[in-house]
C-alpha cells in the first residue's frame, strides 16, 4: 500500500517535470543563473579595478567567481568580499590628500623652535620651555621675528641704528658758492705773478716815504 503510494507520487512528479511548460521554466532559470554567474564575475573584475592599481588582480577576481561554477558562485562572492580592499583607489587618494592638507595646516601653525610645541602668534616667550620667540621693536612696539634685520612695520634698522637717525635728520643746507679767487697775471721774463689780491694789499699798505714823513 505504501509502496504503491510512493510509486504514484513519483509518477506524478515525473509527469510534472516532463511538462513542456515546466521544462521551459527550468531552462529559463538555468539561463538566468548562468547569466548571473557571468555578471558576478564581471562585477568582481570591475570592482577590483577601482580598488587596486595592479593590472592582474581584477582578472584573478573574475577567475575566482568562475571557478566556483554557477551552482556555488555565491560562495565565491563571499570569499571575494572578504579578500577585496576595503576602499577604492579614489577613496585612498582622497584620504591621502586630506591627511596631507591636515599636515600642511599643522605645519603652517607657529611652533616653538626649541620644544616644537604649538605657540600663539602673539606670544613672545614659549610657556613650555621659556624659549624666546619674538622681540618688541623699540621704535613702534610691534612684535618682530628674531631673525629680522629691520622692522617690517616702521623700518627700524636693528643692525645699524644710526641709519634711521641719518634718514630722519634732514641734510644741511648747501652754502653759496664763493667768488672764484682771482687768477695770477702772467709776466714777462719769468717774474713772479701779480694777482689782484696782492695789488689790493699793496695799495692798502703805506709807502715807506709816507711813513718817514709821518715820523
Secondary structure, DSSP 8 states (H G I E B T S, - for coil): -HHHHHHHHHHHHHHHHTSHHHHHHHHHHHHHHHHHHHHHHHHHHHHHHTT---TTHHHHHHHHHHHTHHHHHHHHHHHHHHHS-SS-HHHHHHHHHHHHHHHHHHHHS-B-TTT--B--TT-SB-TTT--B-EEE-TTT--EEETT-SB-TTT--BSS-HHHHHHHHS---------------B--GGG---B-HHHHHHHHHS--HHHHHHH-
